[in-house]
Amino acid sequence: MAGRIRLIGWLALLLLCVSVVSRGFSATRKPWKRRPGVILYRFKENASDGQRAAFGRIFSQSHASSSSAGRPLKSHQTLVFPANGKDEEETAEELKASGAVEFAEPDYLMPAAATVPDDPQYAAQWFHQTINSPAAWGYTTGSASILIGVCDTGVDATHPDLAPNLSLPGYNVVDQSTNTDPVAAHGTEVAGVIGAVGNNALGVTGMNWTVKILPVRITDNPDTTAWCSDMANGIEWAADQNAKVINLSYEIMGCPATIDAASQYARSRGALVFVASGNDAQDISALLQAPPSFVFVGATDASDHPAIFSNYGAQVNLAAPGVSILTTQPGGYTSASGTSFAAPIAAGLAALLYSVNPLWTPAIVENLILATAKSVGPSNIFGYGRLDAGAALAAAQNCLAGNCVVPGPLANGQPPGQPADITVTSSDLSAVRVYPNPWRSDKHQTVPVTFDHLGSNSEIKIFTVSGHQVRTLPAASDAISWDLKNDSGDHVASGLYLYLVTNSLGQQARGKLAVIH
């Protein structure tokens, strides 16, 4: 009977998936509230004079100005025009049509990615067993030297299960103050998943028993909604405070490019960003034109099935438990569901990995998480699968010993987004360096990406993160330069790329590099 019920549930989910896919991401008007007269955009560095002139005409016709109110941002600019009936979505489309911008989108008011809380008396943190947290804690329970930014509704600094792990003062993006008192419970709930103090005979245990949580309040709204611009500002501020990990448990369907730009900046500062995929049961494979620079996290349930509410698809490259997650709330504890609580489980795992080696890059930590994830649900509903904390920490220990397992290009016959494991052993490739990484057109326009310390007549292949090969570089024994072009001679687009180095002995090494135009 149970099997029949599960089958019916899966059929319902698949029918829902078909319905969602048939709708797709059309150019229809978005349902969210827009900040009147505000567009978020970023110029193309290589925009032509004609494209810039077209942008200027739209700018002038809109009686617009460039806003620099508050903290100056590096990931995007803000265009402000009088709220005189001119439509923000139409204006954004006009700006994109000019060809002068990488993206342009209204400043939407987005909801937190949580569902209605469950019975607060539900007192079992089932997810720790599912993701093998006890095995991970056998290696480390966290470190007070690792800073993790929580961009949310604020955190209860008086909560006894959180206070020892908070790094104060934090930052209030809305009024540029240090007031991070909770305007809603959501941020305190997310913080508890990441770092409720462990082994203190009190309440619940977070992914990290010890960590430093930096509260970044991105809203003053008791309903938890936040403007896209404030989300991006919070990510940048946390990165500038040298956070190693940043969590955003918010839906970003209205402003994916803006959040991706902020995440690119954070990655360039050494921070890995985790974002909730959202709770609309949609395939969001087409949300971004290129793979995101953040880790997109979907949700699973206690049966290790995709949560019925979770968004999914090729760009949702990781899943974590997100149903009935027991955590902290202001003044006590609660059980809540949503991708809001899957994302901080993944972010908390990243903080555990950084505690093993704080010098690891975001790419290394991301790779360790993705490579050790376990397949769940229908093929490719979550690209790499559901995270496994114990396996990730075991792989991290192997890395310290010079024997890493990291995701590599797709193996023949594997579903898209599912990584093949490549074992990298100690060899003359252990010292391979790649620089500049990230490569940025505003800094390195005439500088190629260089791979050096190769040895033994090494060949390099470049892949997209989905496994499509874009370039093979000729063999060399010292250093190889990549001109950021594919095998057809065209410049590659902005995004993350995998490189695979193979020497004449058959030894291999790989990693990720970012290209930002």
Beta strands, then each sheet from edge to edge (+ up, - down):
strand 1: 34-43
strand 2: 65-66
strand 3: 77-80
strand 4: 101-110
strand 5: 142-152
strand 6: 171-172
strand 7: 210-217
strand 8: 226-227
strand 9: 245-248
strand 10: 272-276
strand 11: 295-300
strand 12: 318-321
strand 13: 325-329
strand 14: 332-336
strand 15: 404-408
strand 16: 420-424
strand 17: 433-435
strand 18: 439-440
strand 19: 449-452
strand 20: 458-464
strand 21: 469-476
strand 22: 479-482
strand 23: 495-502
strand 24: 508-516
sheet 1: 2+ 3- 1+ 4- 8+
sheet 2: 6+ 7+ 5+ 9+ 10+ 11+ 12+
sheet 3: 13+ 14-
sheet 4: 15+ 16-
sheet 5: 17+ 19- 22+
sheet 6: 18+ 24+ 23- 20+ 21-
end
